[in-house]
Amino acid sequence: MAVPKRKMSRSNTRHRRSAWKASLPTVQKKVVNGRVTWVVPHRASVVTDSQGTPLFREYKNRRVADA
């Protein structure tokens, strides 16, 4: 593990930490059977039947897991 050669000042430490900002995930609009849902890209989405019961998860139109 890297060990710093000199002590980092409190100002520099706080400035470095403040540069890391969390960003909101981008969402995409998806219409399935006339129903609008919002999905996060690159994540498996839950496929439901007409009553809303979860059936399975799919990613890129392939079944990846049971619900």
C-alpha positions, 0 to 999 in steps of 0.5 A: 500500500502506498504511504504518503511522504508528507502530511497532507493539510486539512484544506487539501484533504477536504478539497480532495474529498469534496471532488467526489460527487455521486451522480443520479443514474440515468433512466430510460422510458420503456413501454411494455404492453401499453404500460410505461416503466422507467428502467436503469440501463445495464441492469436486469429488469423484472418481467411481470404478467398482466396482474403485476406478479413478477415472473422473472428478470431479463437482460437484453431480452434474455431470461437471467434469473427467477423472480 
